[in-house]
Amino acid sequence: MSELIDNVFTQVVDPSQQVNLPNDRGVFLKGLFALIFFIVPGFMIALILTKMCFDDSKIALESYNKAPHLYKESSISKIKKGRMLVYIGLGVFVFETIVFLGYLSR
């Protein structure tokens, strides 16, 4: 019985039947807008978008790790790009904060 279940989960799915990960476009857009709001003065909005992006991407990556053959590669790429944009935005935010504090300490 266990072998039958394993075969069902490891079978190859036709690429035309693969679906997108849940909320892949949303994760990418939240990451993009978080980066934009980290650059312009709007870091509170960016922090909220960052949290939402990380939560949504965690859910999507968990479902991808359970059955990677069911999802399109372009979909996982959008999730990874959204997370990358958030990390870049957080780096910019930390840099801006350090420069601002350095400026204030003169």
DSSP file (Angstrom, degrees, kcal/mol; ACC not computed):
  #  RESIDUE AA STRUCTURE BP1 BP2  ACC     N-H-->O    O-->H-N    N-H-->O    O-->H-N    TCO  KAPPA ALPHA  PHI   PSI    X-CA   Y-CA   Z-CA
    1    1 A M     >        0   0    0      0, 0.0     4,-1.8     0, 0.0     5,-0.2   0.000 360.0 360.0 360.0 -41.4    0.0    0.0    0.0
    2    2 A S  H  >  +     0   0    0      1,-0.2     4,-2.4     2,-0.2     5,-0.2   0.875 360.0  53.4 -63.2 -37.8    2.8    2.4    0.9
    3    3 A E  H  > S+     0   0    0      1,-0.2     4,-2.2     2,-0.2    -1,-0.2   0.876 106.3  53.1 -65.9 -36.5    4.5    1.8   -2.5
    4    4 A L  H  > S+     0   0    0      2,-0.2     4,-1.6     1,-0.2    -1,-0.2   0.913 110.2  47.1 -64.3 -42.7    1.3    2.7   -4.3
    5    5 A I  H  X S+     0   0    0     -4,-1.8     4,-1.7     1,-0.2    -2,-0.2   0.906 111.2  51.5 -65.7 -42.2    1.0    6.0   -2.4
    6    6 A D  H  X S+     0   0    0     -4,-2.4     4,-1.5     1,-0.2    -2,-0.2   0.885 108.1  52.5 -62.5 -38.6    4.7    6.8   -3.1
    7    7 A N  H  X S+     0   0    0     -4,-2.2     4,-0.7     1,-0.2    -1,-0.2   0.861 106.4  53.3 -65.7 -35.8    4.1    6.1   -6.9
    8    8 A V  H  < S+     0   0    0     -4,-1.6     3,-0.4     1,-0.2    -1,-0.2   0.903 112.7  43.6 -65.8 -40.7    1.2    8.5   -7.0
    9    9 A F  H  < S+     0   0    0     -4,-1.7    60,-0.2     1,-0.2    -1,-0.2   0.710 116.6  45.8 -80.1 -19.8    3.2   11.3   -5.4
   10   10 A T  H  < S+     0   0    0     -4,-1.5    -1,-0.2    -5,-0.2    -2,-0.2   0.423  83.5 118.8-102.5   1.4    6.3   10.7   -7.5
   11   11 A Q  S  < S-     0   0    0     -4,-0.7     2,-0.4    -3,-0.4    58,-0.1  -0.322  70.4-109.6 -67.7 151.6    4.6   10.4  -10.9
   12   12 A V        -     0   0    0     58,-0.0     2,-0.4     1,-0.0    -1,-0.1  -0.670  28.8-145.0 -85.1 131.7    5.5   12.9  -13.6
   13   13 A V        -     0   0    0     -2,-0.4     5,-0.1    56,-0.3    -1,-0.0  -0.789  25.2-105.1 -98.3 138.9    2.8   15.3  -14.5
   14   14 A D    >>  -     0   0    0     -2,-0.4     3,-2.5     1,-0.1     4,-0.5  -0.401  29.4-125.8 -58.2 131.3    2.4   16.6  -18.0
   15   15 A P  G >4 S+     0   0    0      0, 0.0     3,-0.8     0, 0.0    -1,-0.1   0.776 109.8  60.6 -55.0 -27.1    3.7   20.2  -18.2
   16   16 A S  G 34 S+     0   0    0      1,-0.2    -2,-0.1     3,-0.0    -3,-0.0   0.692 103.9  51.1 -73.8 -15.2    0.4   21.4  -19.6
   17   17 A Q  G <4 S+     0   0    0     -3,-2.5    -1,-0.2     2,-0.1     2,-0.1   0.467  84.5 111.0 -97.7  -3.6   -1.3   20.2  -16.4
   18   18 A Q    <<  -     0   0    0     -3,-0.8     2,-0.2    -4,-0.5    53,-0.2  -0.417  54.4-153.1 -71.7 149.1    1.0   22.0  -14.0
   19   19 A V  B     -a   71   0A   0     51,-2.4    53,-1.9    -2,-0.1     2,-0.2  -0.709  19.2 -95.4-118.4 168.1   -0.4   24.9  -12.1
   20   20 A N        -     0   0    0     -2,-0.2     3,-0.1    51,-0.2    -1,-0.1  -0.488  44.5-101.5 -78.7 153.2    0.9   28.0  -10.6
   21   21 A L    >   -     0   0    0     51,-0.2     3,-1.4    -2,-0.2     4,-0.2  -0.397  53.2 -84.1 -67.3 152.1    1.8   28.2   -6.9
   22   22 A P  T 3  S-     0   0    0      0, 0.0    -1,-0.1     0, 0.0    38,-0.1  -0.424 108.0  -6.1 -63.4 127.6   -0.8   29.8   -4.7
   23   23 A N  T 3> S+     0   0    0     -2,-0.2     4,-2.0    -3,-0.1     5,-0.2   0.795  82.4 146.9  63.5  34.3   -0.3   33.6   -4.7
   24   24 A D  H <> S+     0   0    0     -3,-1.4     4,-1.9     1,-0.2     5,-0.1   0.913  74.2  45.8 -67.8 -41.8    2.9   33.6   -6.7
   25   25 A R  H  > S+     0   0    0     -4,-0.2     4,-2.5     1,-0.2    -1,-0.2   0.876 111.4  53.7 -67.9 -36.4    2.1   36.9   -8.4
   26   26 A G  H  > S+     0   0    0      2,-0.2     4,-2.5     1,-0.2     5,-0.2   0.892 107.2  50.3 -64.6 -40.3    1.1   38.5   -5.1
   27   27 A V  H  X S+     0   0    0     -4,-2.0     4,-2.2     2,-0.2    -1,-0.2   0.924 112.0  48.1 -63.9 -43.9    4.4   37.5   -3.5
   28   28 A F  H  X S+     0   0    0     -4,-1.9     4,-2.3     1,-0.2    -2,-0.2   0.931 113.8  46.0 -62.8 -45.6    6.3   39.1   -6.4
   29   29 A L  H  X S+     0   0    0     -4,-2.5     4,-2.8     2,-0.2     5,-0.2   0.884 111.6  51.3 -67.6 -38.2    4.3   42.3   -6.3
   30   30 A K  H  X S+     0   0    0     -4,-2.5     4,-2.2     2,-0.2    -1,-0.2   0.902 111.2  49.0 -64.0 -39.5    4.5   42.6   -2.5
   31   31 A G  H  X S+     0   0    0     -4,-2.2     4,-2.1    -5,-0.2    -2,-0.2   0.907 112.3  48.2 -64.5 -41.6    8.3   42.2   -2.8
   32   32 A L  H  X S+     0   0    0     -4,-2.3     4,-2.1     2,-0.2    -2,-0.2   0.933 114.3  44.6 -64.8 -47.3    8.5   44.8   -5.5
   33   33 A F  H  X S+     0   0    0     -4,-2.8     4,-2.7     1,-0.2    -1,-0.2   0.844 110.2  55.6 -68.6 -32.5    6.4   47.3   -3.7
   34   34 A A  H  X S+     0   0    0     -4,-2.2     4,-1.7    -5,-0.2    -1,-0.2   0.926 108.3  48.9 -63.2 -43.0    8.3   46.7   -0.4
   35   35 A L  H  X S+     0   0    0     -4,-2.1     4,-1.6     2,-0.2    -2,-0.2   0.921 112.5  48.0 -61.1 -43.8   11.5   47.5   -2.2
   36   36 A I  H  X S+     0   0    0     -4,-2.1     4,-2.4     1,-0.2    -2,-0.2   0.923 112.6  47.7 -63.5 -44.3   10.0   50.7   -3.6
   37   37 A F  H  <>S+     0   0    0     -4,-2.7     5,-0.8     1,-0.2    -1,-0.2   0.745 108.1  55.6 -73.1 -21.6    8.6   51.8   -0.2
   38   38 A F  H  <5S+     0   0    0     -4,-1.7    -1,-0.2    -5,-0.2    -2,-0.2   0.845 110.4  46.1 -73.0 -32.9   12.0   51.0    1.4
   39   39 A I  H  <5S+     0   0    0     -4,-1.6    -2,-0.2    -5,-0.2    -3,-0.1   0.940 115.3  47.3 -75.1 -48.0   13.7   53.4   -1.0
   40   40 A V  T  <5S-     0   0    0     -4,-2.4     2,-1.4    -5,-0.1     0, 0.0  -0.537 114.2 -81.9 -87.2 161.2   11.2   56.2   -0.7
   41   41 A P  T   5S+     0   0    0      0, 0.0    -3,-0.1     0, 0.0    -1,-0.1  -0.460 100.0  96.1 -67.5  96.1   10.0   57.3    2.7
   42   42 A G     >< +     0   0    0     -2,-1.4     4,-1.9    -5,-0.8     3,-0.4  -0.008  32.9 145.8-169.9  42.2    7.4   54.7    3.5
   43   43 A F  H  >  +     0   0    0      1,-0.2     4,-2.4     2,-0.2     5,-0.2   0.756  68.3  60.7 -69.0 -24.4    9.2   52.1    5.6
   44   44 A M  H  > S+     0   0    0      2,-0.2     4,-1.7     1,-0.2    -1,-0.2   0.922 108.4  44.4 -67.6 -41.2    6.2   51.3    7.8
   45   45 A I  H  > S+     0   0    0     -3,-0.4     4,-2.6     1,-0.2    -2,-0.2   0.904 113.2  52.7 -64.8 -41.2    4.3   50.2    4.7
   46   46 A A  H  X S+     0   0    0     -4,-1.9     4,-2.4     1,-0.2    -2,-0.2   0.880 106.7  51.8 -64.0 -38.6    7.3   48.3    3.5
   47   47 A L  H  X S+     0   0    0     -4,-2.4     4,-2.1     2,-0.2    -1,-0.2   0.888 110.7  48.3 -65.9 -37.7    7.7   46.5    6.7
   48   48 A I  H  X S+     0   0    0     -4,-1.7     4,-2.2     2,-0.2    -2,-0.2   0.925 112.8  47.6 -66.4 -44.3    4.1   45.4    6.6
   49   49 A L  H  X S+     0   0    0     -4,-2.6     4,-2.6     1,-0.2    -2,-0.2   0.866 109.5  55.0 -63.8 -35.7    4.5   44.2    3.0
   50   50 A T  H  X S+     0   0    0     -4,-2.4     4,-2.5     2,-0.2    -2,-0.2   0.935 108.7  46.8 -62.2 -47.1    7.7   42.4    3.9
   51   51 A K  H  X S+     0   0    0     -4,-2.1     4,-2.2     1,-0.2    -2,-0.2   0.917 114.0  47.8 -61.5 -44.2    5.9   40.4    6.6
   52   52 A M  H  X S+     0   0    0     -4,-2.2     4,-2.6     1,-0.2     5,-0.2   0.902 111.6  50.6 -64.1 -41.0    3.1   39.6    4.3
   53   53 A C  H  X S+     0   0    0     -4,-2.6     4,-2.5     1,-0.2     5,-0.2   0.915 111.0  47.9 -64.5 -44.1    5.5   38.5    1.5
   54   54 A F  H  X S+     0   0    0     -4,-2.5     4,-1.9     2,-0.2    -1,-0.2   0.901 113.2  48.2 -65.0 -40.0    7.5   36.3    3.8
   55   55 A D  H  X S+     0   0    0     -4,-2.2     4,-1.8    -5,-0.2    -2,-0.2   0.941 114.8  44.5 -65.1 -47.0    4.3   34.6    5.2
   56   56 A D  H  X S+     0   0    0     -4,-2.6     4,-2.2     1,-0.2    -2,-0.2   0.892 113.9  49.6 -65.6 -40.0    2.8   34.0    1.7
   57   57 A S  H  X S+     0   0    0     -4,-2.5     4,-2.7    -5,-0.2    -1,-0.2   0.847 106.8  55.9 -69.8 -31.6    6.0   32.8    0.3
   58   58 A K  H  X S+     0   0    0     -4,-1.9     4,-2.0    -5,-0.2    -1,-0.2   0.925 109.4  46.4 -64.0 -43.5    6.5   30.4    3.2
   59   59 A I  H  X S+     0   0    0     -4,-1.8     4,-1.9     2,-0.2    -2,-0.2   0.920 114.3  47.7 -63.4 -44.1    3.1   28.8    2.5
   60   60 A A  H  X S+     0   0    0     -4,-2.2     4,-2.0     1,-0.2    -2,-0.2   0.906 111.8  49.2 -66.0 -41.6    3.8   28.6   -1.3
   61   61 A L  H  X S+     0   0    0     -4,-2.7     4,-2.5     2,-0.2    -1,-0.2   0.846 108.4  54.4 -68.6 -32.6    7.3   27.0   -0.7
   62   62 A E  H  X S+     0   0    0     -4,-2.0     4,-1.4     2,-0.2    -1,-0.2   0.919 110.3  45.6 -65.3 -42.7    5.9   24.5    1.7
   63   63 A S  H  X S+     0   0    0     -4,-1.9     4,-1.3     1,-0.2    -2,-0.2   0.847 113.0  51.5 -70.4 -30.9    3.3   23.4   -0.9
   64   64 A Y  H  < S+     0   0    0     -4,-2.0    -2,-0.2     1,-0.2    -1,-0.2   0.906 107.9  51.6 -68.5 -40.9    6.0   23.3   -3.6
   65   65 A N  H  < S+     0   0    0     -4,-2.5    -1,-0.2     1,-0.2    -2,-0.2   0.796 107.0  54.4 -67.7 -27.1    8.3   21.1   -1.4
   66   66 A K  H  < S+     0   0    0     -4,-1.4    -1,-0.2     1,-0.2    -2,-0.2   0.883 132.9   3.9 -71.7 -38.2    5.5   18.6   -0.9
   67   67 A A    ><  +     0   0    0     -4,-1.3     3,-1.5    -5,-0.1     4,-0.3  -0.556  65.7 168.7-149.1  76.8    4.9   18.1   -4.6
   68   68 A P  G >  S+     0   0    0      0, 0.0     3,-0.9     0, 0.0    -3,-0.1   0.749  75.4  66.6 -66.6 -21.8    7.3   20.0   -6.9
   69   69 A H  G 3  S+     0   0    0      1,-0.2   -56,-0.3   -60,-0.2    -5,-0.1   0.638  93.4  61.1 -74.0 -12.0    6.1   18.1  -10.0
   70   70 A L  G <  S+     0   0    0     -3,-1.5   -51,-2.4    -6,-0.2     2,-0.3   0.644  96.4  69.4 -86.3 -15.0    2.7   19.7   -9.8
   71   71 A Y  B <  S-a   19   0A   0     -3,-0.9   -51,-0.2    -4,-0.3     2,-0.1  -0.772  82.0-110.1-115.9 151.1    3.9   23.3  -10.2
   72   72 A K     >  -     0   0    0    -53,-1.9     4,-1.4    -2,-0.3     3,-0.2  -0.407  20.2-131.0 -73.2 148.0    5.3   25.4  -13.0
   73   73 A E  H  > S+     0   0    0      1,-0.2     4,-1.9     2,-0.2     5,-0.1   0.835 108.2  58.9 -67.6 -32.9    9.0   26.5  -12.8
   74   74 A S  H  > S+     0   0    0      1,-0.2     4,-1.7     2,-0.2    -1,-0.2   0.834 102.8  54.4 -65.5 -30.3    8.0   30.0  -13.7
   75   75 A S  H  > S+     0   0    0      2,-0.2     4,-1.7    -3,-0.2    -1,-0.2   0.927 108.8  45.1 -70.2 -45.3    5.8   30.1  -10.6
   76   76 A I  H  X S+     0   0    0     -4,-1.4     4,-2.2     1,-0.2    -1,-0.2   0.832 110.0  58.0 -67.4 -29.7    8.6   29.1   -8.2
   77   77 A S  H  X S+     0   0    0     -4,-1.9     4,-2.4     2,-0.2    -1,-0.2   0.896 104.1  50.7 -65.5 -40.0   10.8   31.6  -10.0
   78   78 A K  H  X S+     0   0    0     -4,-1.7     4,-2.3     2,-0.2    -2,-0.2   0.900 109.8  50.8 -63.7 -40.5    8.3   34.4   -9.1
   79   79 A I  H  X S+     0   0    0     -4,-1.7     4,-2.1     1,-0.2    -2,-0.2   0.937 112.3  45.8 -62.4 -46.4    8.3   33.4   -5.5
   80   80 A K  H  X S+     0   0    0     -4,-2.2     4,-2.2     1,-0.2    -2,-0.2   0.877 112.3  50.8 -66.6 -37.8   12.1   33.4   -5.3
   81   81 A K  H  X S+     0   0    0     -4,-2.4     4,-2.4     2,-0.2    -1,-0.2   0.892 108.7  52.3 -66.9 -39.0   12.3   36.8   -7.1
   82   82 A G  H  X S+     0   0    0     -4,-2.3     4,-1.7     2,-0.2    -2,-0.2   0.917 111.1  46.6 -61.9 -43.6    9.8   38.3   -4.7
   83   83 A R  H  X S+     0   0    0     -4,-2.1     4,-2.2     1,-0.2    -1,-0.2   0.891 110.7  53.1 -65.1 -38.6   11.8   37.1   -1.7
   84   84 A M  H  X S+     0   0    0     -4,-2.2     4,-2.3     1,-0.2    -2,-0.2   0.904 106.9  51.9 -63.8 -40.9   15.0   38.4   -3.3
   85   85 A L  H  X S+     0   0    0     -4,-2.4     4,-2.4     1,-0.2    -1,-0.2   0.881 109.0  50.9 -62.5 -38.1   13.4   41.9   -3.8
   86   86 A V  H  X S+     0   0    0     -4,-1.7     4,-2.6     2,-0.2    -2,-0.2   0.915 109.4  49.9 -66.4 -42.0   12.4   41.9   -0.1
   87   87 A Y  H  X S+     0   0    0     -4,-2.2     4,-2.0     2,-0.2    -2,-0.2   0.902 111.4  48.7 -63.4 -40.3   15.9   41.0    1.0
   88   88 A I  H  X S+     0   0    0     -4,-2.3     4,-2.4     2,-0.2    -2,-0.2   0.921 111.3  50.6 -63.9 -43.2   17.4   43.8   -1.2
   89   89 A G  H  X S+     0   0    0     -4,-2.4     4,-2.4     1,-0.2    -2,-0.2   0.892 109.0  50.7 -61.7 -40.4   14.8   46.2    0.2
   90   90 A L  H  X S+     0   0    0     -4,-2.6     4,-2.4     2,-0.2    -1,-0.2   0.891 109.6  51.3 -65.1 -37.7   15.7   45.3    3.8
   91   91 A G  H  X S+     0   0    0     -4,-2.0     4,-2.4     2,-0.2    -2,-0.2   0.916 110.3  48.3 -63.4 -43.1   19.4   45.8    2.9
   92   92 A V  H  X S+     0   0    0     -4,-2.4     4,-2.8     2,-0.2    -2,-0.2   0.901 111.0  51.8 -62.6 -40.8   18.6   49.3    1.6
   93   93 A F  H  X S+     0   0    0     -4,-2.4     4,-2.3     2,-0.2    -2,-0.2   0.916 110.3  47.3 -63.5 -44.0   16.6   50.0    4.7
   94   94 A V  H  X S+     0   0    0     -4,-2.4     4,-2.4     2,-0.2    -1,-0.2   0.919 113.2  49.4 -63.8 -42.8   19.5   49.0    7.0
   95   95 A F  H  X S+     0   0    0     -4,-2.4     4,-2.5     1,-0.2    -2,-0.2   0.930 111.6  48.4 -61.6 -45.9   21.9   51.1    4.9
   96   96 A E  H  X S+     0   0    0     -4,-2.8     4,-2.5     1,-0.2    -1,-0.2   0.889 111.3  51.0 -61.5 -39.2   19.6   54.1    5.0
   97   97 A T  H  X S+     0   0    0     -4,-2.3     4,-2.6     2,-0.2     5,-0.2   0.913 110.5  47.9 -65.4 -43.3   19.2   53.8    8.8
   98   98 A I  H  X S+     0   0    0     -4,-2.4     4,-2.3     2,-0.2    -2,-0.2   0.921 113.7  47.1 -64.2 -43.6   22.9   53.6    9.4
   99   99 A V  H  X S+     0   0    0     -4,-2.5     4,-2.2     2,-0.2    -2,-0.2   0.909 112.9  49.7 -64.0 -41.6   23.6   56.6    7.2
  100  100 A F  H  X S+     0   0    0     -4,-2.5     4,-2.1     2,-0.2    -2,-0.2   0.926 112.2  46.6 -64.5 -44.8   20.8   58.6    8.9
  101  101 A L  H  X S+     0   0    0     -4,-2.6     4,-1.4     1,-0.2    -1,-0.2   0.870 111.9  51.7 -66.4 -35.3   22.1   57.7   12.4
  102  102 A G  H  < S+     0   0    0     -4,-2.3     4,-0.3    -5,-0.2    -1,-0.2   0.884 109.3  50.2 -65.0 -38.4   25.6   58.7   11.3
  103  103 A Y  H >< S+     0   0    0     -4,-2.2     3,-1.0     1,-0.2    -2,-0.2   0.893 110.7  49.4 -66.4 -39.9   24.3   62.0   10.0
  104  104 A L  H 3< S+     0   0    0     -4,-2.1    -1,-0.2     1,-0.2    -2,-0.2   0.755 101.9  63.2 -71.3 -24.5   22.5   62.7   13.3
  105  105 A S  T 3<        0   0    0     -4,-1.4    -1,-0.2     1,-0.2    -2,-0.2   0.500 360.0 360.0 -82.8  -2.0   25.5   61.9   15.4
  106  106 A R    <         0   0    0     -3,-1.0    -1,-0.2    -4,-0.3    -2,-0.1   0.505 360.0 360.0 -67.2 360.0   27.6   64.7   13.9
